Structure formats: structure tokens, C-alpha cells
């Protein structure tokens, strides 16, 4: 009975993880699905072949038998056709030593020190260990959390992370891309817990960004509260403001109300996906003098006498 290797059918190696198998299956099942290949017999056969390989390799017990005995371990018809006495078909013990099934007649004869008992002990012992391996822990992801300053999150950085993966401890350099957000997870492939089949899981690094003293982030935009005096807001002024790119001089137009947002285009945070930067907004906060001097009080009283406008006009009827 001529059947292709299941790993070959899915285009994988024997060390493939369960996730690799599922990904390959989805791709091939879509490619050879009968609905996409009406009237194509070859595609229909490939689709069946892919389904059969998937059903075996995603079942831990079947996969273990297949890895040890090939098709004969999971298909009785194949074993009956190709593994009988004298066929030359070879099985393997758990240690990898081949056992020729064609020699079973002499084992049943019980001659010498290599009798049937010793062979069955090898096979049954291998099966017992195989069942234990089939239920061994799969590869697992390891989660870790790191604390970043606002500047590290904006500019990107590389951190050395100490990770415990059960039996081992390792120090891993984790690249944090520019623009990472609070709560965002970075996946480092192959740096997680070791699986029973030799494949390692991934390291999942969750980023926690500490608040900045005066910047705050909304999406890719940066906001900055800018305190101004009554005179600066009323008459206009030029003020120096911090940005992610250094200090910039910003013009406050005359008559700017408290809460107004002045936009500094392109001075926000770079988006990790397309590299486009957001904007910075200067939010105006008018701050009256807490303890006005006599001169300030006189000036404010004079302003109050001549200012006939009402900022509350239309607030109620």
C-alpha cells in the first residue's frame, strides 16, 4: 500500500508544532477544497490526503504511534498488507533498534536468549513509554511583564529579560519597537517552555508604560497642558514648549480661551505599523494670579469695568 508520509503531505518536518500543523492544514485545505476545484480529481485526492494527515498528526496518541511505527501504527489495513511475517517490514523499539517482523516465527520457537518474551518486552515497554510521551506536557508559552518609561515606549529600546522556563533560567534580549502601547504584548518566538517533542513555545512580553510627568498619550497623539496667564491668553504670546523632538516656540493667538488646543503637526508618536507620526496638542489652561499684587488687582479691576462681554451668554435662557 503506497502512502505518502503525513509530514510530507503537509509540507512539514517531524519537529512541527501543533500550531504549525493547523496552519499548514488551513492553507492546503483551502487550496485543494472541492468547491474551489470542481471536476479536478487530483485536487480531490490531495484534499482527502491532507485531511487524513491532519486527523492523525493533531491527535497526540496517533501521532506518537505514527512517529514510531509509520502508517502501520495508525492504519490496520496498512499493517495487514505490509507487516506480516516475512514481509521485511521493520518496527522499532523505543531505543530506535529495528525489529524485523519477519523473524517472529523464530522468536515464538523460544530458542536462545532472544526469545519472544524479550522482544515483546521491548515492544510493550516502548508502547508504555510512548503513551507517557503522548500525554507529556506540550510546548508552552511563557508570559513576562516589563516596565517602560514613556520615552522608552516612544523611542523603542532593547531590554535584557530574565526568564524562568521551568528547569532553566535564561537572559533574553527583547527588542521593544518604537511606539509600543501600554498593555501591548511582544512575542519572541521559540523562547518559551520546552515541549515534549523538542519544540519550544514563545515568550510573551507585556509592556507596562509608566505615566510621564507632563505628556500624555491618546492613540498616536501627544497632549500637553500649557498654563498661560490672563494677559497671554487675551493679548497673545510666544511660549517655549517641550516636544518629543525638543523645545519648540509656539504662538498663542490673541483671545485664546482656556481649553483651546493648538496643534503641532507631526510631532506625535510614530505608528509601529506604517511609521506615520501623530500630532502634539498644546491644551491651553488660563491660570489667574492666586494672590494678585496691588498692581495686578488694579489692572484686573480696570479690565472688569471696561469688558462688557459675557462668556456665559447663551448658557441658559
Backbone torsions as a table, in degrees:
resi	resn	phi	psi	omega
1	UNK	NA	117.5	-172.8
2	UNK	-96.0	109.3	179.7
3	UNK	-131.1	140.5	179.5
4	UNK	-76.5	152.8	176.5
5	UNK	-60.4	134.3	-176.6
6	UNK	-61.8	-37.7	178.7
7	UNK	-65.8	-38.3	177.7
8	UNK	-64.9	-38.4	179.5
9	UNK	-58.5	-40.4	-177.6
10	UNK	-92.1	-0.9	179.1
11	UNK	71.2	35.2	-174.9
12	UNK	-124.1	168.0	171.9
13	UNK	-99.6	170.0	-177.1
14	UNK	-70.4	-14.1	177.6
15	UNK	-89.6	6.4	-177.1
16	UNK	-59.6	139.2	177.2
17	UNK	-81.0	169.2	178.1
18	UNK	-61.8	-36.7	178.0
19	UNK	-64.6	-39.3	177.4
20	UNK	-62.1	-41.4	-178.7
21	UNK	-65.0	-45.7	-179.9
22	UNK	-63.5	-40.4	179.9
23	UNK	-64.2	-44.3	179.1
24	UNK	-64.8	-39.9	179.8
25	UNK	-62.1	-47.2	-179.0
26	UNK	-59.0	-41.6	-178.8
27	UNK	-66.4	-46.5	-176.5
28	UNK	-74.0	-37.0	178.8
29	UNK	-62.8	-38.8	177.5
30	UNK	-67.8	-39.4	-178.2
31	UNK	-66.0	-40.1	-173.9
32	UNK	-107.3	11.3	-178.7
33	UNK	-60.0	136.6	-178.3
34	UNK	-55.9	-32.3	-180.0
35	UNK	-66.1	-25.1	179.5
36	UNK	-94.2	-8.6	-175.5
37	UNK	-136.5	54.9	-176.8
38	UNK	-60.7	129.2	177.0
39	UNK	81.1	1.9	-179.1
40	UNK	-99.9	102.0	-176.8
41	UNK	-63.2	-40.2	-179.0
42	UNK	-60.7	-41.4	-179.9
43	UNK	-65.6	-38.2	178.7
44	UNK	-63.0	-41.5	179.0
45	UNK	-67.0	-39.6	178.1
46	UNK	-64.1	-38.3	179.8
47	UNK	-62.2	-43.7	178.3
48	UNK	-64.3	-40.2	-179.1
49	UNK	-63.5	-42.1	179.2
50	UNK	-65.0	-42.5	179.2
51	UNK	-62.9	-41.5	-179.7
52	UNK	-64.5	-44.2	179.2
53	UNK	-62.7	-41.3	-179.3
54	UNK	-64.5	-41.9	-177.2
55	UNK	-64.8	-30.8	179.9
56	UNK	-81.7	-46.5	-171.9
57	UNK	-76.8	-14.4	175.9
58	UNK	-96.8	-0.4	173.9
59	UNK	-102.1	112.9	-172.0
60	UNK	-57.5	-40.1	-178.6
61	UNK	-69.2	-44.9	179.3
62	UNK	-65.0	-39.1	-179.0
63	UNK	-64.0	-39.9	179.2
64	UNK	-61.8	-44.0	179.3
65	UNK	-64.9	-39.6	-179.3
66	UNK	-66.3	-41.1	-180.0
67	UNK	-62.7	-31.6	-176.7
68	UNK	-90.1	-37.2	-172.9
69	UNK	-120.0	0.1	-178.1
70	UNK	72.7	-155.0	-177.3
71	UNK	-62.0	-30.0	-179.0
72	UNK	-65.5	-22.3	-179.6
73	UNK	-76.1	-18.6	-175.8
74	UNK	-125.5	-8.0	-177.1
75	UNK	-129.8	103.0	-178.5
76	UNK	-57.4	-34.4	-179.6
77	UNK	-63.8	-40.0	179.9
78	UNK	-66.3	-41.1	179.5
79	UNK	-63.7	-41.6	-179.1
80	UNK	-65.9	-35.4	-176.6
81	UNK	-79.9	-31.4	-170.9
82	UNK	-124.8	0.8	-173.8
83	UNK	-121.7	20.7	-179.9
84	UNK	-77.8	170.8	179.2
85	UNK	-56.4	135.7	177.9
86	UNK	81.9	-0.3	-176.4
87	UNK	-77.2	-22.6	-176.4
88	UNK	84.5	-1.3	178.5
89	UNK	-69.2	133.1	-175.5
90	UNK	-109.2	135.4	170.3
91	UNK	-102.7	168.2	179.1
92	UNK	-128.5	145.7	171.6
93	UNK	-77.8	174.9	-179.9
94	UNK	-64.9	-18.7	178.9
95	UNK	-89.1	-1.2	177.6
96	UNK	90.4	2.2	179.6
97	UNK	-79.9	128.5	-178.3
98	UNK	-71.2	144.8	175.1
99	UNK	-123.0	119.4	-179.9
100	UNK	-82.2	116.5	-178.0
101	UNK	-67.7	-18.2	177.9
102	UNK	-70.4	-14.1	-179.2
103	UNK	-92.7	5.1	-176.0
104	UNK	-63.6	-29.0	-178.7
105	UNK	-59.6	-41.9	-178.2
106	UNK	-73.7	-28.9	176.9
107	UNK	-66.5	-39.1	178.9
108	UNK	-67.1	-21.6	176.8
109	UNK	-70.3	-18.5	172.8
110	UNK	77.3	18.2	-178.1
111	UNK	-79.7	144.4	170.8
112	UNK	68.7	-166.6	-177.3
113	UNK	-88.0	-0.8	-178.6
114	UNK	-107.4	41.9	-176.1
115	UNK	-68.6	-178.8	-175.9
116	UNK	-60.5	-35.3	-177.5
117	UNK	-59.2	-44.2	-177.1
118	UNK	-66.5	-38.7	179.5
119	UNK	-65.7	-46.6	179.9
120	UNK	-63.7	-34.6	176.7
121	UNK	-60.9	-40.8	-179.9
122	UNK	-64.5	-46.9	-176.8
123	UNK	-68.0	-50.5	-178.0
124	UNK	-65.3	-37.1	176.5
125	UNK	-63.4	-40.1	177.9
126	UNK	-64.1	-39.7	179.5
127	UNK	-64.9	-41.0	179.8
128	UNK	-60.9	-45.5	178.7
129	UNK	-67.4	-32.3	178.7
130	UNK	-64.6	-40.0	178.5
131	UNK	-65.0	-38.3	178.3
132	UNK	-64.3	-40.2	179.7
133	UNK	-66.3	-35.3	-179.1
134	UNK	-63.7	-29.8	-179.5
135	UNK	-99.5	7.6	178.1
136	UNK	-67.6	159.2	-176.8
137	UNK	-62.9	132.9	177.4
138	UNK	-74.6	172.2	175.7
139	UNK	-59.9	144.1	-176.2
140	UNK	-132.8	149.8	175.9
141	UNK	-82.2	148.0	178.2
142	UNK	-114.4	129.6	-179.2
143	UNK	-99.8	142.0	179.6
144	UNK	-146.0	149.1	-178.5
145	UNK	-121.6	136.9	178.5
146	UNK	-125.9	151.6	178.3
147	UNK	-105.3	129.6	-178.4
148	UNK	-120.9	145.5	169.8
149	UNK	-74.8	164.3	178.3
150	UNK	-58.7	-42.2	-178.9
151	UNK	-65.1	-40.5	178.8
152	UNK	-62.8	-40.0	179.6
153	UNK	-66.7	-38.2	-178.0
154	UNK	-73.5	-44.8	-172.7
155	UNK	-91.0	-18.5	-174.1
156	UNK	86.3	156.1	-178.8
157	UNK	-164.6	174.4	173.2
158	UNK	-124.0	127.2	-177.6
159	UNK	-116.6	142.6	171.6
160	UNK	-90.6	117.8	-174.5
161	UNK	-112.2	127.7	174.9
162	UNK	-87.8	119.5	-174.1
163	UNK	-122.8	132.5	174.2
164	UNK	-102.1	123.4	-179.7
165	UNK	-112.5	35.6	179.9
166	UNK	99.6	-93.4	-177.8
167	UNK	-84.5	-20.3	-174.1
168	UNK	-121.8	156.6	173.4
169	UNK	-122.8	136.5	179.1
170	UNK	-142.7	153.6	178.7
171	UNK	-106.1	120.2	-171.7
172	UNK	-120.8	132.1	175.5
173	UNK	-81.9	119.1	-178.3
174	UNK	-110.6	121.4	178.3
175	UNK	-85.0	121.0	176.9
176	UNK	-100.0	114.4	-176.3
177	UNK	-71.8	154.8	177.0
178	UNK	-60.4	141.5	175.8
179	UNK	87.8	10.2	-178.9
180	UNK	-63.4	144.4	-176.2
181	UNK	-100.9	160.0	175.6
182	UNK	-63.1	129.1	-179.3
183	UNK	88.0	-5.7	-180.0
184	UNK	-72.7	144.4	-177.9
185	UNK	-109.3	132.2	176.3
186	UNK	-104.9	128.0	-179.2
187	UNK	-99.3	123.6	176.1
188	UNK	-108.8	108.9	-173.3
189	UNK	-64.9	135.7	171.1
190	UNK	74.3	12.4	-178.8
191	UNK	-112.4	20.6	179.0
192	UNK	-97.6	-151.3	-178.8
193	UNK	-74.4	147.4	-178.8
194	UNK	-77.2	134.0	179.7
195	UNK	-90.6	169.9	-178.6
196	UNK	-68.4	-21.0	-179.4
197	UNK	-101.5	12.4	176.4
198	UNK	94.3	-15.7	-179.2
199	UNK	-84.2	135.0	-179.5
200	UNK	-93.7	151.0	174.6
201	UNK	-78.7	-164.4	-177.3
202	UNK	-110.8	159.0	173.2
203	UNK	-96.9	122.9	-179.4
204	UNK	-107.7	111.2	-176.0
205	UNK	-104.4	113.9	178.3
206	UNK	-92.8	128.4	-176.5
207	UNK	-95.1	127.9	173.4
208	UNK	-113.6	118.0	-174.8
209	UNK	-98.5	123.7	179.7
210	UNK	-74.2	144.3	179.5
211	UNK	-61.9	149.2	176.5
212	UNK	-89.9	158.2	-178.2
213	UNK	-63.7	-34.3	-178.4
214	UNK	-141.1	-18.3	174.6
215	UNK	-84.8	148.2	168.2
216	UNK	-138.4	149.0	-173.9
217	UNK	-107.4	136.6	171.3
218	UNK	-134.4	103.9	-173.4
219	UNK	66.5	-125.5	176.4
220	UNK	-101.0	6.7	179.2
221	UNK	-96.6	151.7	178.2
222	UNK	-116.6	135.2	179.9
223	UNK	-115.6	142.6	-179.6
224	UNK	-139.0	122.2	175.3
225	UNK	-77.1	128.5	-176.9
226	UNK	-118.2	105.1	176.7
227	UNK	-71.1	133.6	176.5
228	UNK	-133.9	156.9	178.2
229	UNK	-81.1	167.5	177.4
230	UNK	-60.2	-42.0	-179.3
231	UNK	-64.5	-42.0	179.1
232	UNK	-63.1	-41.0	179.9
233	UNK	-68.8	-39.5	-176.2
234	UNK	-77.0	-41.4	-173.5
235	UNK	-99.3	-13.6	-175.1
236	UNK	89.1	156.7	-178.3
237	UNK	-168.2	166.6	171.6
238	UNK	-112.5	126.3	-177.8
239	UNK	-129.3	149.0	176.7
240	UNK	-90.8	130.3	-177.4
241	UNK	-126.7	144.7	174.2
242	UNK	-76.1	142.5	172.7
243	UNK	-134.0	174.9	177.0
244	UNK	-66.3	-18.8	-179.6
245	UNK	-104.6	13.6	-178.7
246	UNK	110.4	-171.9	-176.5
247	UNK	-78.6	134.7	176.0
248	UNK	-126.8	144.5	176.6
249	UNK	-90.7	127.0	-176.0
250	UNK	-120.6	138.4	177.9
251	UNK	-92.8	125.0	175.2
252	UNK	-96.5	115.4	-177.4
253	UNK	-65.6	151.2	175.6
254	UNK	-59.1	141.8	178.1
255	UNK	77.2	20.8	179.1
256	UNK	-72.1	124.3	-179.3
257	UNK	-82.9	162.5	175.4
258	UNK	-66.5	137.2	-178.0
259	UNK	95.7	-10.5	178.4
260	UNK	-64.7	147.3	-179.3
261	UNK	-113.8	120.9	176.3
262	UNK	-99.1	124.0	-173.1
263	UNK	-92.3	129.0	173.1
264	UNK	-109.5	97.7	-170.6
265	UNK	-65.1	133.3	173.4
266	UNK	74.6	13.7	-179.9
267	UNK	-107.4	20.0	178.2
268	UNK	-91.7	-147.8	-174.4
269	UNK	-99.9	138.9	178.6
270	UNK	-70.8	131.0	177.2
271	UNK	-72.0	128.7	-177.2
272	UNK	-61.6	-25.2	-175.6
273	UNK	-81.7	-47.4	-175.2
274	UNK	-116.9	-4.4	178.4
275	UNK	78.9	-4.5	-179.7
276	UNK	-72.3	134.7	-177.8
277	UNK	-89.9	146.4	173.5
278	UNK	-79.8	-161.9	-178.0
279	UNK	-116.2	164.1	170.3
280	UNK	-109.5	139.9	179.0
281	UNK	-119.3	127.6	173.7
282	UNK	-95.2	114.1	-177.7
283	UNK	-95.7	116.4	-173.9
284	UNK	-76.3	131.0	176.4
285	UNK	-126.6	106.9	180.0
286	UNK	-76.1	125.7	-176.2
287	UNK	-117.9	107.7	177.6
288	UNK	-73.6	158.7	178.0
289	UNK	-64.9	129.2	-178.3
290	UNK	-67.6	-40.3	178.1
291	UNK	-131.7	83.9	-176.2
292	UNK	-61.5	141.7	174.3
293	UNK	-72.4	166.6	177.2
294	UNK	-55.7	-40.0	179.1
295	UNK	-64.6	-43.7	178.8
296	UNK	-63.5	-42.6	179.9
297	UNK	-62.0	-43.1	179.6
298	UNK	-61.4	-42.5	179.9
299	UNK	-65.4	-41.6	179.8
300	UNK	-67.2	-38.5	178.2
301	UNK	-66.5	-37.8	177.6
302	UNK	-64.2	-41.6	177.8
303	UNK	-63.3	-41.2	-178.9
304	UNK	-63.3	-32.5	-179.2
305	UNK	-72.4	-36.9	-174.1
306	UNK	-93.0	-18.6	-179.0
307	UNK	-83.0	108.4	-177.2
308	UNK	-97.6	-1.7	-179.7
309	UNK	-78.3	157.2	177.0
310	UNK	-122.5	117.2	178.5
311	UNK	-70.2	-9.4	-179.0
312	UNK	-101.4	11.1	179.9
313	UNK	-60.7	129.9	179.1
314	UNK	85.1	0.4	-179.6
315	UNK	-66.5	-34.3	175.1
316	UNK	-149.9	168.1	-178.8
317	UNK	-112.1	NA	NA
